Amino acid sequence: MTQETNYTEDNIRSLDWKEHIRMRPGMYIGKLGDGSSPDDGIYILLKEVLDNSIDEYVMGAGKSIEISIKDKQVTVRDYGRGIPLGKVVDVVSKMNTGGKYDSKAFKKSVGLNGVGTKAVNALSSFFKVQSIRENKTVTAQFEKGNLSLQETPQESSLRKGTKVQFIPDEVIFGNYKYRHEYVAKMLKNYVYLNTGLTIVFNGEKFFSENGLKDLLQENSSATDVLYPIIHLKGDDIEVAITHSKTQYSEEYHSFVNGQHTTQGGTHQAAFREAVVKTIREYFGKNYEASDIRKSIISAVSIKVMEPVFESQTKTKLGSTEMGGDLPTVRTFINDFLKTNLDNYLHKNPDSAEKIQRKILQAERERKELSGIRKLAKERAKKASLHNKKLRDCRVHFGDTKKENYLETTLFITEGDSASGSITKSRNVNTQAVFSLKGKPLNSYGLSKKIVYENEEFNLLQAALNIEEGIENLRYNNIVIATDADVDGMHIRLLLITFFLQFFPEVIKEGHLYILETPLFRVRDKKVTKYCYSEEEKQEAIESLRGKAEITRFKGLGEISPNEFVHFIGNDIRLDPVMLDKEKSIEEMLEFYMGKNTPDRQKFIIENLKVELDLIEEKI
């Protein structure tokens, strides 16, 4: 006879709020990461604190926000109303404590769930909040969510508002660093969506007068814009539209209630549909949707009551309703564009004519490509049934309901030995491998036709699912994994050229990386250290204090799978590929892949010296 286990209240352990957040950070901030990706948790922490300051601005309290990031400490100071002094501790440490539900403006705010700052508090080794209002101030300090200091109200002559300081906990985030480019992009989006707001970050000022129009101007060079940016504003909606002269793909920047929905959603789908419908009706022609949208660069921002997002990090809108007595998201956006975009085109026939010429050019190109495209698709379909190039993973970037969708990664490798090592040591849930055979084609100056004619490019495009744009991109991180020698560098350049030429938004949206792999292994009988530079090697030798065995890695193929797991797991080091804001894509391609000008030769000599020294040393 089996003994029945007593099942009482004592058997049920209820985690307190901070334990739960620290045990399951992914539920609150998406993924952890070391700061090399724009959706890493350390940026979400900054965003959660900043959202509260933005909400104050929306309420008409405080026109500027100051942010500083020094080493690992983040400080956010606003000049809003300040947290009620008696509630300072509760607001940052009691779940579902929010003070915004009663206001009409906040019905279209995102920071309502009362979780944001609590998550920052729980995931920080140091967290300090100070509120100043009514000539008094209160400060509270925490460590990992535990209250360590609480001051009683003091007299203060400081300007009213709130100051939050925090250091993300290295126990959770590992060795991380904030990248200026990612923080700057986030802050620019905040000022585009809140015209009149000034944000000062480490002394640099961000301000926008023209909202989404400024966003498009920042993201496309003046010489590449086909016609002046169309900028339309209404209640709860703002859009900006133009077409690129050279870009093949569609580019969308979408926002809901000030939240950057990087994966689009119902509003972005409705916007794409409404642009096509309005332009068809204006010209009275049933143009193909893809011809109308080809090369479009646009932004759309809407405000929705009680938005429903498909993921915790609010990157994809699921709501179909605008809320209140407004129509559906689809009808609302369609009606707005039908009236306002149509009016604009009637008043600006020059722009309308340029749009029509662009559509007819896209139609001609599509027809020229149709035969080869069909063949290429059949070839890709056949290959995918027994595609040896792609070893896929189980979770994809579109699976926003799965907790680890942000970690989905495609490694692009060269040769069988390197792809073999990665394939054996990868995480089959979130990491896929695409194997190149030798050097890819130099696509500089070539037309889109080459993507379909070249089997390797066609299969890569199919693996990423980006033919129609990046809305259905299958992997969040695309990682070029090549040897750190001359050939490996050349392959990197050729792949970056492919993306710049045909899919620049993959780079613009922060999806493309270079995998850093160790140059040396330093070990004794007890400890093994992998070193990515000469400095790290010297440090490792000194720390082992004895007879350290040093191995130089010549290429990825010679790193065994059980070692490779260290370089593509929790300690993965990625170098993001970023665009130079000062140069257009055409200028960059011309510089790196064009004719050998003296400037280019000088650049190569100056910048490849370190790499070549290492390569010579390895040989």
C-alpha positions in Angstrom: 0.0 0.0 0.0 1.5 3.3 -1.0 1.8 6.1 1.5 -0.2 9.2 0.5 1.8 12.4 0.6 0.3 15.2 2.7 -0.5 18.1 0.4 -0.9 21.2 2.5 -0.2 24.9 2.2 3.3 24.2 3.4 4.1 22.4 0.2 3.3 25.4 -1.9 6.2 27.9 -2.1 5.1 31.3 -3.3 8.0 33.3 -4.8 8.0 37.0 -3.7 8.0 39.5 -6.6 11.8 40.1 -6.8 12.6 36.3 -6.6 10.2 35.6 -9.5 11.7 38.4 -11.7 15.2 37.3 -10.9 14.4 33.6 -11.6 12.5 34.3 -14.8 13.9 37.6 -16.2 12.8 36.6 -19.8 9.2 37.0 -18.8 9.8 40.7 -18.1 12.6 41.9 -20.3 12.8 39.4 -23.2 16.4 38.2 -23.2 19.6 38.9 -21.2 22.5 39.5 -23.6 25.7 41.6 -23.1 24.6 44.8 -24.9 25.8 43.8 -28.4 22.1 43.5 -29.6 19.6 46.4 -29.5 17.0 44.1 -27.8 19.3 43.0 -25.0 17.8 43.3 -21.5 20.1 46.2 -20.3 18.4 48.5 -22.9 14.9 47.3 -21.8 15.8 48.3 -18.2 16.7 51.8 -19.4 13.5 51.9 -21.5 11.3 50.9 -18.6 12.6 53.8 -16.5 12.5 56.2 -19.4 8.9 55.3 -20.2 7.8 56.8 -16.8 9.6 60.1 -17.6 8.1 60.2 -21.1 4.6 59.7 -19.5 5.3 62.8 -17.4 6.1 64.8 -20.5 2.9 63.5 -22.2 1.0 64.9 -19.1 2.6 68.3 -19.7 5.0 68.0 -16.8 8.7 68.6 -17.6 10.1 69.3 -21.1 13.5 67.8 -20.7 15.0 64.5 -19.5 18.7 64.0 -18.7 20.4 60.6 -19.0 23.9 59.6 -18.2 25.6 56.2 -18.5 29.0 56.0 -16.9 30.7 52.7 -16.8 27.7 50.5 -15.8 25.7 53.0 -13.8 22.6 54.5 -15.5 21.0 57.8 -14.3 17.7 59.1 -15.5 16.5 62.5 -14.3 13.2 64.1 -15.3 11.5 67.3 -14.3 7.9 65.9 -14.1 5.7 66.0 -11.1 7.8 63.6 -8.9 6.4 60.4 -7.3 4.1 61.2 -4.4 6.5 61.2 -1.4 4.6 58.6 0.6 4.6 56.1 -2.3 8.3 56.2 -3.4 9.1 52.7 -2.1 5.8 51.2 -3.2 6.0 52.4 -6.8 9.4 50.7 -7.3 8.9 47.6 -5.2 5.2 46.6 -5.0 3.7 44.8 -8.0 0.8 46.4 -9.8 1.3 49.8 -8.1 0.6 52.3 -10.9 -0.7 55.8 -10.6 -1.9 56.5 -14.1 -5.2 54.6 -14.6 -7.5 57.5 -14.1 -6.3 59.9 -16.8 -7.5 60.0 -20.3 -4.0 60.6 -21.7 -2.8 57.5 -20.0 -5.4 55.3 -21.6 -3.0 55.5 -24.6 0.1 54.9 -22.5 2.1 51.6 -22.4 3.7 51.8 -19.0 0.5 50.9 -17.2 1.0 47.5 -15.8 3.0 48.6 -12.8 5.8 46.1 -13.5 8.5 48.1 -15.4 10.5 49.8 -12.6 10.0 46.8 -10.3 11.8 44.6 -12.9 14.6 47.2 -13.1 14.9 47.2 -9.3 14.9 43.4 -9.0 17.5 43.0 -11.8 19.9 45.7 -10.5 22.7 45.2 -8.0 22.2 48.9 -7.0 18.9 50.9 -7.5 18.2 54.3 -6.1 15.1 56.5 -6.6 14.7 60.1 -5.5 11.5 62.1 -5.8 11.4 65.9 -5.4 8.0 67.7 -5.0 6.5 70.4 -2.9 10.0 71.6 -1.9 10.7 68.2 -0.2 12.6 65.1 -1.3 12.6 61.4 -0.4 15.3 58.9 -1.4 15.1 55.0 -1.3 17.9 52.6 -2.1 17.8 48.9 -3.0 20.1 46.0 -3.7 18.7 43.3 -5.9 15.2 44.5 -5.0 15.8 44.5 -1.3 15.3 47.9 0.5 18.7 49.0 2.0 18.0 52.6 2.8 14.9 54.7 3.2 15.1 58.4 4.1 12.3 60.4 5.7 11.2 63.5 3.7 13.9 66.3 3.7 13.6 70.0 2.8 14.9 70.6 -0.8 15.5 73.5 -3.1 16.0 71.2 -6.1 13.7 71.3 -9.2 10.7 68.9 -8.8 10.9 65.6 -10.6 12.3 62.1 -10.3 15.8 60.7 -10.4 16.5 57.0 -10.9 20.0 55.4 -10.8 20.7 51.7 -11.3 23.5 49.3 -12.1 22.2 46.1 -13.9 23.3 43.1 -11.9 26.4 41.3 -13.4 25.2 38.1 -11.7 22.3 38.1 -14.2 23.7 40.0 -17.2 27.3 38.8 -17.1 30.0 41.1 -18.5 27.9 43.7 -20.4 28.4 47.2 -21.8 26.0 49.8 -23.1 26.6 50.7 -26.7 26.2 54.4 -27.5 24.6 53.7 -30.9 21.7 51.6 -29.6 20.9 54.1 -26.8 21.1 57.0 -29.2 18.7 55.2 -31.6 16.2 54.6 -28.8 16.4 58.2 -27.7 15.9 59.5 -31.2 12.7 57.5 -31.5 11.5 59.0 -28.3 12.0 62.6 -29.5 10.5 61.8 -33.0 7.4 60.6 -31.2 7.3 63.5 -28.7 8.1 66.7 -30.6 9.2 69.4 -28.3 10.8 67.1 -25.8 14.6 67.5 -25.2 16.6 64.5 -24.1 20.3 65.0 -23.1 22.4 61.9 -23.1 26.0 62.1 -21.8 26.0 65.8 -22.9 24.5 65.1 -26.4 21.2 66.7 -27.1 18.3 65.0 -28.9 15.3 67.1 -30.1 12.8 66.8 -33.0 10.6 69.5 -34.5 9.1 67.5 -37.3 8.4 64.1 -35.7 8.4 61.1 -38.1 9.6 63.3 -41.0 12.8 63.8 -39.1 13.0 60.0 -38.6 12.9 59.3 -42.3 15.4 62.1 -43.1 17.8 60.5 -40.5 17.3 57.1 -42.1 17.8 58.0 -45.8 20.2 60.2 -47.5 18.8 63.3 -49.2 20.2 62.2 -52.6 18.4 58.9 -52.4 14.9 60.2 -51.7 12.7 60.1 -54.9 10.4 62.9 -53.8 9.9 65.2 -50.7 8.8 63.2 -47.6 5.0 63.1 -47.3 4.2 63.9 -43.7 0.6 63.5 -42.5 -0.8 64.0 -38.9 -4.2 63.4 -37.4 -5.7 62.5 -34.0 -4.0 59.4 -32.8 -2.1 58.9 -36.0 1.0 60.2 -37.8 2.7 58.9 -41.0 5.7 59.7 -43.1 6.2 58.3 -46.6 8.7 58.4 -49.4 10.4 56.1 -51.9 14.1 55.3 -52.4 15.8 55.7 -55.7 18.1 52.8 -55.2 16.8 50.6 -52.4 15.1 47.4 -53.5 13.2 46.5 -50.3 10.4 48.0 -48.3 11.3 49.7 -45.1 8.9 50.4 -42.2 9.3 52.1 -38.8 6.1 51.5 -36.8 5.1 52.6 -33.3 2.1 52.1 -31.0 1.7 54.5 -28.0 5.3 55.5 -28.3 6.5 51.9 -28.4 8.8 50.9 -31.3 7.1 47.8 -32.7 10.1 46.3 -34.5 8.1 43.3 -35.6 5.2 45.3 -36.9 1.7 43.9 -36.2 -1.8 44.7 -37.1 -1.1 48.5 -37.6 1.8 47.9 -39.9 -0.1 45.4 -42.0 -3.1 47.8 -42.2 -0.7 50.7 -43.2 0.9 48.6 -46.0 -2.6 47.6 -47.3 -4.0 51.2 -47.1 -1.0 52.7 -49.0 -1.7 50.2 -51.9 -5.5 50.9 -51.8 -5.1 54.7 -51.8 -2.6 54.7 -54.6 -4.6 52.3 -56.8 -7.7 54.5 -56.3 -5.8 57.7 -57.0 -4.4 56.5 -60.3 -7.5 54.4 -61.2 -5.2 51.5 -62.0 -5.0 48.0 -60.3 -1.3 48.0 -59.9 0.4 45.0 -58.2 0.8 45.7 -54.5 4.5 44.7 -54.5 5.2 47.2 -57.3 3.5 50.1 -55.4 5.5 49.2 -52.2 8.8 48.5 -53.8 11.5 50.8 -52.3 9.1 52.5 -50.0 10.6 54.1 -46.8 7.9 54.9 -44.3 6.9 55.4 -40.7 3.6 55.1 -38.9 2.7 55.8 -35.3 -0.8 55.3 -33.8 -2.3 55.6 -30.3 -4.5 52.8 -29.1 -6.5 52.3 -25.9 -5.4 49.3 -24.0 -3.1 47.8 -26.7 -2.6 44.0 -26.8 0.9 43.0 -27.7 2.0 39.6 -28.9 5.1 39.5 -26.7 6.3 40.8 -23.3 8.7 43.2 -24.9 5.9 44.8 -26.9 7.6 44.5 -30.3 4.5 43.3 -32.2 0.9 44.7 -31.9 -1.9 42.1 -31.7 -4.8 44.6 -31.2 -7.4 44.9 -33.9 -9.4 47.6 -32.1 -8.5 51.2 -31.5 -10.6 51.3 -28.3 -13.4 53.6 -27.2 -15.9 54.5 -30.0 -13.2 54.4 -32.7 -13.3 51.8 -35.6 -10.9 48.9 -36.0 -7.2 49.6 -36.5 -7.5 48.6 -40.1 -10.5 50.9 -40.9 -9.0 53.8 -38.9 -5.6 53.7 -40.8 -7.4 53.1 -44.2 -9.8 56.0 -43.7 -7.0 58.3 -42.7 -4.8 57.6 -45.7 -7.7 57.5 -48.1 -8.5 61.1 -47.2 -5.1 62.6 -46.4 -2.7 60.8 -48.7 -5.2 61.2 -51.6 -5.5 64.9 -50.9 -1.7 65.3 -50.8 -1.2 63.6 -54.1 -3.9 65.9 -55.7 -2.1 68.9 -54.3 1.4 67.6 -55.3 1.2 66.2 -58.8 5.0 66.2 -59.2 5.3 63.7 -56.3 2.4 61.7 -57.7 4.1 61.5 -61.1 7.3 60.3 -59.6 5.5 57.6 -57.6 3.8 56.4 -60.8 7.1 56.2 -62.7 8.6 54.2 -59.9 5.6 51.8 -59.9 6.0 51.3 -63.7 9.7 50.7 -63.3 9.1 48.1 -60.6 6.5 46.4 -62.8 9.0 46.2 -65.7 11.7 44.7 -63.4 9.2 42.3 -61.9 8.2 41.0 -65.3 11.8 40.7 -66.4 12.5 38.7 -63.3 9.3 36.6 -63.2 10.7 33.6 -65.2 13.9 33.4 -63.3 12.1 34.0 -60.0 9.8 31.1 -60.6 12.8 28.8 -61.4 14.6 30.0 -58.3 11.7 29.4 -56.1 11.2 25.9 -57.4 15.0 25.3 -56.9 14.8 26.6 -53.4 11.8 24.5 -52.6 13.5 21.4 -53.9 16.7 22.3 -52.0 14.8 22.9 -48.8 13.5 19.3 -48.8 17.1 18.0 -48.7 18.9 21.3 -48.1 22.4 20.4 -46.8 23.3 24.1 -46.6 20.7 24.9 -43.9 20.5 23.0 -40.6 17.5 24.7 -39.1 16.4 25.2 -35.4 13.0 24.6 -33.8 12.1 28.2 -32.7 11.9 31.1 -35.1 11.8 34.9 -34.8 8.1 35.0 -35.7 7.2 32.8 -32.8 6.6 35.8 -30.5 4.7 33.7 -28.0 7.7 31.6 -27.2 10.0 33.0 -24.5 13.2 32.5 -26.4 12.2 33.9 -29.8 14.6 36.8 -29.5 17.6 34.4 -29.2 17.0 32.8 -32.6 20.2 32.9 -34.6 21.5 31.8 -38.0 25.2 31.3 -38.3 26.6 31.7 -41.8 29.8 29.7 -42.0 32.4 28.8 -44.6 33.4 25.2 -45.4 32.4 21.9 -43.9 34.7 21.7 -40.9 33.6 25.1 -39.4 29.9 24.4 -40.0 30.4 20.9 -38.6 31.8 22.2 -35.3 29.0 24.8 -34.9 26.3 22.3 -35.9 27.4 19.7 -33.3 27.7 22.3 -30.5 24.8 24.6 -31.2 21.5 24.9 -29.3 19.1 23.1 -31.7 16.1 25.1 -30.3 17.4 28.5 -31.2 20.5 28.2 -33.4 20.6 27.3 -37.1 23.6 27.0 -39.4 23.9 28.0 -43.1 27.0 26.6 -44.8 28.7 28.5 -47.7 30.9 26.7 -50.2 33.9 28.9 -50.6 33.6 32.6 -51.3 30.2 34.1 -52.3 29.9 36.3 -55.4 30.8 40.0 -55.2 27.3 41.5 -55.7 28.5 45.1 -55.8 26.7 47.0 -58.5 24.7 44.0 -59.6 20.9 43.9 -60.0 18.4 41.9 -57.9 18.4 39.3 -60.7 21.6 37.9 -59.3 19.9 37.0 -56.0 17.8 34.5 -58.0 20.4 33.4 -60.5 23.0 32.7 -57.8 22.0 29.5 -56.0 23.8 30.4 -52.8 22.2 33.8 -52.5 18.8 32.4 -53.5 19.0 29.7 -50.8 20.2 32.2 -48.2 17.3 34.6 -49.0 14.9 31.7 -48.7 16.4 30.5 -45.4 16.0 34.0 -44.0 12.5 34.4 -45.6 13.3 38.1 -46.6 12.3 38.1 -50.3 9.2 40.2 -49.5 10.8 42.3 -46.7 12.0 41.6 -43.2 8.6 41.5 -41.6 8.8 37.6 -41.7 12.5 37.3 -40.9 13.1 33.9 -39.4 16.1 34.7 -37.2 16.6 37.7 -34.9 20.4 37.4 -35.2 22.3 36.7 -38.5 25.9 35.9 -37.5 28.7 35.8 -40.0 31.1 33.1 -38.6 34.4 33.1 -40.6 38.1 32.7 -39.8 39.9 35.8 -38.7 42.3 35.6 -41.6 42.5 37.4 -45.0 40.1 34.9 -46.7 37.6 35.1 -43.8 37.7 38.9 -43.8 37.0 38.9 -47.6 34.0 36.6 -47.1 32.7 38.9 -44.4 33.0 41.9 -46.7 31.2 40.0 -49.5 28.3 39.0 -47.3 28.0 42.5 -45.8 27.9 43.8 -49.4 25.1 41.3 -50.3 23.0 42.6 -47.4 23.8 46.3 -48.0 23.0 46.0 -51.7 19.7 44.1 -51.4 18.5 44.0 -47.8 19.9 47.1 -46.0 17.1 47.0 -43.4 18.6 43.8 -42.0 21.6 46.0 -41.0 19.6 49.1 -40.2 17.4 47.1 -37.7 20.4 45.6 -36.0 20.2 42.0 -37.1 23.6 41.4 -38.6 26.7 40.5 -36.5 30.2 39.1 -36.8 31.0 36.2 -34.5 34.1 36.9 -32.4 36.1 33.7 -31.9 39.1 33.2 -29.6 42.6 33.5 -31.0 44.3 31.7 -28.1 43.6 29.0 -25.5 45.6 29.3 -22.3 45.4 26.5 -19.8 47.0 24.5 -17.0 45.8 21.3 -15.4 42.8 22.9 -13.6 41.8 26.0 -15.6 41.2 26.8 -19.3 40.9 30.3 -20.6 39.9 31.4 -24.1 41.5 34.7 -25.2 40.3 37.1 -27.9 43.3 39.4 -28.0 47.0 39.6 -27.1 46.1 41.5 -23.9 43.6 38.8 -22.8 46.3 36.2 -23.4 48.9 38.1 -21.3 46.3 38.5 -18.5 45.4 34.8 -18.6 49.1 33.7 -18.4 49.7 36.0 -15.4 46.5 34.7 -13.6 47.5 31.1 -14.1 51.0 31.8 -12.5 52.8 28.7 -13.7 53.4 26.7 -16.7 50.5 27.7 -18.9 50.0 25.8 -22.2 49.2 28.2 -25.0 47.5 27.2 -28.2 46.8 29.4 -31.2 43.7 28.8 -33.2 44.3 29.1 -36.9 40.7 28.6 -38.0 37.2 27.7 -36.8 37.5 24.2 -38.2 40.2 23.2 -35.7 38.1 24.2 -32.7 36.4 21.0 -31.4 32.6 21.0 -31.0 32.9 20.5 -27.2 35.0 23.7 -27.1 32.9 25.6 -29.6 29.9 25.4 -27.3 31.7 28.0 -25.0 31.9 30.5 -27.9 28.3 30.3 -29.1 26.5 29.8 -25.7 26.0 32.2 -22.8 29.4 33.7 -23.4 29.0 34.4 -27.1 30.7 37.6 -28.3 29.1 39.3 -31.2 30.2 42.4 -33.0 27.2 44.3 -34.5 27.5 45.5 -38.1 26.4 49.1 -38.1 25.9 51.7 -40.8 27.9 54.9 -40.8 25.3 57.7 -40.5 27.6 60.2 -42.3 27.7 58.1 -45.5 25.0 56.8 -47.8 24.9 53.0 -48.5 26.1 53.7 -52.1 29.1 55.6 -50.9 30.0 52.8 -48.5 29.7 50.1 -51.1 31.7 52.2 -53.6 34.4 52.7 -50.9 34.8 49.1 -49.8 34.0 47.2 -52.9 34.7 49.7 -55.8 37.9 50.5 -57.6 41.2 50.6 -55.6 41.4 54.3 -54.9 44.3 55.8 -52.9 41.8 56.5 -50.1 40.8 52.9 -50.0 44.3 51.6 -50.0 45.2 53.9 -47.2 42.2 52.7 -45.2 43.1 49.0 -45.7 46.8 49.6 -44.7 45.8 51.4 -41.5 42.9 49.2 -40.5 44.1 45.7 -41.4 47.5 46.0 -39.9 46.5 44.6 -36.5 44.6 41.7 -38.1 47.4 41.0 -40.5 50.0 41.0 -37.7 47.9 38.4 -35.9 47.5 36.4 -39.2 51.2 36.4 -39.8 51.8 35.4 -36.2 49.3 32.5 -36.7 51.0 31.3 -39.9 
